[in-house]
Amino acid sequence: MMISVRAIRMAMIGATLAVPGLAAPSTQTPEAIAAASKAATGGAAWDGPQGCTERGTHGDGAVPYLTRFSLRGLGMRTDGERGGTVTAMGFDGKASWRTAGPDRLDVKSDPASLREAVMTNYLSVNGFFFPDRFPARLAYLRSAEIGGRTHDVIEMTPHGGRPLEAWFDRKTHYLMRVVDVQGTPAVRVEASDYRRNEQGLVVAYRLDVFGPDGAVIDRGALISFACGAIDPAIFSPPVAR
């Protein structure tokens, strides 16, 4: 994996799905399935960097974004611009926040907002790659056949967050679908176009977000992705002017 277009992830997801075909359940534990996904997308190359930076577009392709996130603990931030208004949203592990121009800052730290932020952050950084850094409860739910391919479906509940479903292709071990069964509105996210960067890290360069009627409601396209040093101060809420 990794599912990369965080401009979509920060808004994030819920899902309703048609009933997929049944397949034989995996003999592996959910922890082993998550570990296989990490191994298939870079393995130990994920362990060294402090964080990652990605650039891409979403919507009609005309809306650019910049996302930075930590691989060592909770912390992420997405910056963008629409209609001449500069926006930013982030999470530092203590509060989620959003800006719309220099004079508007909305900070939330209530339990419901924190659960949502933890869940989004966990999935955005593939927290299941780092069980010691991002504790979570994993449970194997079922296997499913989609498009002739078998997927193992795992429920992930990060510490302090809420549960979501992750669908792993049994052959490639890539994360291909995410379902947030408690999300509103009901949508699903499909990941595709996996590529390996110069650091040996494999990420999805496309995310398609579907509404409950099956129509595409958003698309994300990754332009660049690299990992290295990250200043954790960028994840804290800015001072409103």
DOTORBA-512304 format. One record per residue: residue in three letters; x, y, z of N, C-alpha, C, O in turn. Coordinates in steps of 0.2 Angstrom, whole numbers, plus 5000, padded with zeros to 4 digits. Layout:
DOTORBA-512304
ALAXYZXYZXYZXYZ;...
//
This chain:
DOTORBA-512304
MET500449945000500050005000500450065000501050044999;MET500450135000500050165005499550205002499650234996;ILE498950215005498450255002498650325004498850345009;SER498750364998499150424999498750494999499050545001;VAL498150504995497950564994497550595000496950585001;ARG497950625005497750645011497250705011496850715015;ALA497250745005496750795005496050765005495550795008;ILE495950705002495350665003495250635010494750645013;ARG495850605012495750575019495550615024495250595029;MET495850685024495650725030494950745030494650765035;ALA494550735024493850755024493450695027492950705030;MET493650635025493550565026492950535027492350575028;ILE492950465027492550425023492050385027492150375033;GLY491550355024491050305026490950265021491250275015;ALA490550215022490450165016489750125016489650105022;THR489450115011489050055010489250015004489450044999;LEU489149955004489449914998488949864996488549835000;ALA488949844990488549784988488949724991489549724992;VAL488549674991488749614995489249574990489049564984;PRO489949574992490349534987490349464987489949434991;GLY490649434982490649354982491049334988491549364991;LEU490949274990491249244996491849204994491949184988;ALA492349204998493049164997493249135003493049155009;ALA493749085002493949055008494349105013494749145010;PRO494249095019494549145024495349135024495549075023;SER495649185026496449175026496549135032496249135037;THR497149095032497349065038497849105042498149085047;GLN498049165039498449215043498049255048497449265047;THR498449275053498149325058498049395054498449405049;PRO497649435057497649505054498349545055498449585050;GLU498649525060499349565061499849535055500249575053;ALA499749475053500249445048500049475041500449495037;ILE499349485040499149515034499349595033499549615028;ALA499349625039499549695039500349695038500549735034;ALA500749655041501449645040501649635033502149655030;ALA501249585030501349575023501249635018501649635013;SER500749675020500649735016501249785016501449815012;LYS501549785023502149825023502749805019503049835016;ALA502849735020503349705016503349715009503849725005;ALA502749715006502649714999502649784996502749804990;THR502649835001502749904999503349945001503350005001;GLY503849905003504449945005504749915011505349925012;GLY504449875015504649845021505049885026504749935028;ALA505649875027506049915032506249985030506450025034;ALA506149995023506250065021505750115024505850175024;TRP505150095027504750135030504950155037504750205040;ASP505350115040505550125047505950185049505950215054;GLY506450205044506950255045506650325045506850365050;PRO506250345040506050415039505650445045505250405048;GLN505750505047505350545052504650555050504150545054;GLY504550565043503850585040503950585033504450575030;CYS503350605030503350605022502950665020502550695024;THR503150685014502750745011502550715004502850685000;GLU501950735002501650724996501250784993501050824996;ARG501250784986500850834983500450794978500650744975;GLY499850834976499350804972498850844970498850904972;THR498350824967497750854966497050814967497150754968;HIS496550854968495950814969495350854966495450904963;GLY494750824966494150854963494250844955494350784953;ASP494150894952494250894944494950894942495150904936;GLY495450894947496150894945496450964945497050964945;ALA496051014946496251084947496451104954496651164955;VAL496251064959496351084966496951054969496950994970;PRO497551084969498151054972498151054979497751094983;TYR498551004982498651004989499350984991499750954987;LEU499551004997500150975000500050945006499750985011;THR500250885008500150855014500750825017501250805013;ARG500850845023501450815027501250775033500750795036;PHE501550725035501350685040501950645044502450635041;SER501850635050502350605054502250525053501750495053;LEU502850485053502850415054503050395061503050335062;ARG503150435065503350425072502850425077502850405083;GLY502250465076501750475080501150515077501250535071;LEU500650525080500050565077500350635075500650665079;GLY500150655069500250715067500250725059500650685056;MET499850765057499750775049499450845048499150875052;ARG499650865042499350925040499250935032499750905028;THR498750965030498650965023498451045021498051075024;ASP498851075016498751135014498551145007498751095003;GLY498051185005497851194998497551264997497651305001;GLU497251274991497051334989496451324985496451284980;ARG495851364986495251354982494951424981494851454986;GLY494851444975494551514974494951574977494651624979;GLY495551564977495951614980496051614988496451654990;THR495751574991495751564998496251505000496151454998;VAL496751525004497251475006496951435012496651475017;THR496951375012496651335018497151285020497651265017;ALA497051265027497451215030497051175035496651205038;MET497251115036496951075041497451025044497850995040;GLY497351005050497850965053497650935059497150945062;PHE498150895062498050865069498650845072499150825069;ASP498750865078499350855082499350805087499750805092;GLY498850765087498750715092498350745098498050705102;LYS498250805099497850835104497250875102496750875105;ALA497250905096496750935093496750935086497250935083;SER496150935082496150945075495951015074495551045078;TRP496151045068496051115067495951125059496151085055;ARG495651185058495551195051495551275050495351315054;THR495851295045495951375043495551385037495551345032;ALA495351445036495051465029495251545029494951585031;GLY495851555027496151625026496551635033496451595038;PRO496851695033497251715039496851735046497051735051;ASP496151745045495751765050495251715053494851735058;ARG495251655051494751605053495151545055495551515051;LEU495051525061495351465064494851425068494551455073;ASP494751365066494251315070494651265073494951225069;VAL494651255080495051205083494551165087494151185091;LYS494651095086494151045090494550995094495050965091;SER494350985100494650935104494150895108494350865113;ASP493550895106493050855109493150785107493450765102;PRO492850735111492950665110492750645103493150605100;ALA492250665101492050645094492550665089492650625084;SER492750725089493250755084493850715085494150705080;LEU494050705091494750665092494750595089495150575086;ARG494150565090494050495087494150495080494450455077;GLU493850545077493850555069494550565067494750535062;ALA494850615070495550635068496050575069496450565065;VAL495950535075496450485076496350425070496850405067;MET495750415069495550365063495850385057496150345053;THR495750455055495950475048496750475048497050455043;ASN497050495054497750495054498050425054498550415050;TYR497750385057498050315057498050285050498550255048;LEU497450295047497450265040497850295035498150265031;SER497950365036498350405031499050385031499450395026;VAL499350365037500050355038500150275038500650255039;ASN499650235036499650165037499950145044500450115044;GLY499550165049499750155056499850075057500250065061;PHE499550035053499649965054500249935052500449885054;PHE500649975049501349965047501849965054502349935054;PHE501550005059501950025064501550005071501350055074;PRO501449945072501049925078501349955085500949965089;ASP501949965085502249995092502150065092502050095097;ARG502150105086502050175086501350195086501150245089;PHE500850155083500150175082499750105085499550075081;PRO499650105091499350045094498650045091498250095090;ALA498349985090497749975087497449895088497949855089;ARG496849885088496549825089496349795082495949835078;LEU496649745079496449715073496049655074496149615078;ALA495549645069495149585069495049565062494849605058;TYR495049495061494949475054494149465054493849435058;LEU493849495048493149495047492949445043492449395044;ARG493249435037492949395031493449395025493949445025;SER493349355020493649365014493149385009492549365010;ALA493349415003492849434998493149424991493749444991;GLU492749404986492949404979492649464976492049484976;ILE493149504973492949564969493349564963493949564963;GLY492949564957493349564951493849514950494349514946;GLY493649454952494049394952494649394956495049344955;ARG494649434961495249434965495049434973494449454974;THR495449394977495249384983495549434988496049454987;HIS495049464993495349514997495149485004494649455006;ASP495649505009495549495016495349555019495649605019;VAL494749555023494449615026494649615033494449565037;ILE494949665035495149675042494849735045494749785042;GLU494549725052494349785055494949815059495249775063;MET495049875059495549905063495249965067494850005065;THR495449965073495250015078495850045082496050015086;PRO496050095079496650135082496550155089495950175091;HIS497050155094496950175100496650245100497050295098;GLY496150265103495850325104495350345098495150405097;GLY495350305093494950315087494350265087494150235092;ARG494050255081493450215080493650165074494150175070;PRO493250115073493450055069493350075061492850115060;LEU493750045057493650045050493749985047494149945050;GLU493549975041493749905037494249925032494249975028;ALA494749875031495349885027495349815022495349765025;TRP495349825016495249765011495949755008496149805004;PHE496249705009496949685006496849635001496549585002;ASP497149654995497249604990497649544992498249554994;ARG497449484992497849424995498449414991498949384993;LYS498449424984499049414980499549464980500149454981;THR499349534980499849584980500049614987500549644988;HIS499549594991499549624998499449704999499549735004;TYR499249734993499049804993498449814996497949774996;LEU498349875000497649895002497349924996497549974994;MET496749894995496349914989495749954990495449984986;ARG495449944996494849974998494749985005495049955009;VAL494450045007494350065014493650075015493350115011;VAL493350055020492650065022492550085029492850055033;ASP492250145030492150165036491450155038491050195036;VAL491250105042490550085043490250135047489550135047;GLN490550175051490250225055490250295052490050335056;GLY490450305046490550365043489950395041489450365039;THR489950465040489350495037489650555033490050595035;PRO489450555026489050515023489350445021489950435022;ALA488950405018489150335017489550335010489150355005;VAL490150325010490550315004491050265005491150235010;ARG491350244999491950195000492550224996492450264991;VAL493150204997493750234994494150174991494250124994;GLU494250184984494650124981495350154979495350214976;ALA495850114980496550134979496750094973496650034972;SER497150134969497450094963498050134960498250184963;ASP498350114955498950134952499550144957499750194958;TYR499650084960500250084964500950094961501050054955;ARG501350134963502050144960502550144966502450164972;ARG503150124964503750124968504150194967504350204962;ASN504250224973504650284972505450274972505650214973;GLU505850324972506550314972506850284979507350254979;GLN506450294984506650264990506450194991506550164997;GLY506050164986505850094987505150094990504950034992;LEU504850144991504150144994503650144989503650184984;VAL503150104990502550094985501950124988501750114994;VAL501650174984501050204986500550204981500750194975;ALA499950214982499350224978499350294975499350344978;TYR499350294968499350364965498650384963498550434960;ARG498150344964497550364963497050334968497050284970;LEU496550384970496050364975495350384971495350444969;ASP494850344971494250354969493750344975493750294978;VAL493350404976492850404981492150394979491950434974;PHE491750344981491150334978490550344984490650324989;GLY490050374981489450384986489050324986489150274983;PRO488550324991488150264992487750234985487550184985;ASP487650284980487350264974487850234969487650214963;GLY488450234971488950204966489250254962489750244958;ALA489050324962489350374958489950394961490050404968;VAL490450414957491050444960490950514962490650564959;ILE491150534968491050594971491750634972491650694973;ASP492250604971492950634972493450594969493350534969;ARG493950624966494550584964495150614966495250684967;GLY495650584968496350604970496850574966496850514964;ALA497350624964497950594960498550624963498650684965;LEU499050574965499650594968500150614962500150584957;ILE500550664964501050694959501750674961502150654958;SER501850684968502550664971502450644978501950664981;PHE502950594980502950564987503650554989503950514985;ALA503850584995504550564997504550575005504050605008;CYS504950535008504950535015505650555018506150555014;GLY505650585024506350615026506150645033505750625037;ALA506550705034506450745040505750785040505550805034;ILE505450795045504850835046504850875052505050845058;ASP504650935052504650975058503950965061503450985058;PRO503950935067503250925070502850985072502250975074;ALA503251045072502851105074502351125069501851155071;ILE502351095063501851115058501251085059500751105056;PHE501151035064500550995065500151035070499551015071;SER500351075074500051115079499551165076499751195070;PRO499051185079498551245076498951305075499351325080;PRO498951345070499251405069498951455074498351445076;VAL499251515075498951565079498551605074498751635069;ALA497951615076497451655072497651725073497751755078;ARG497551765067497651835067497051875068497051935068;
//
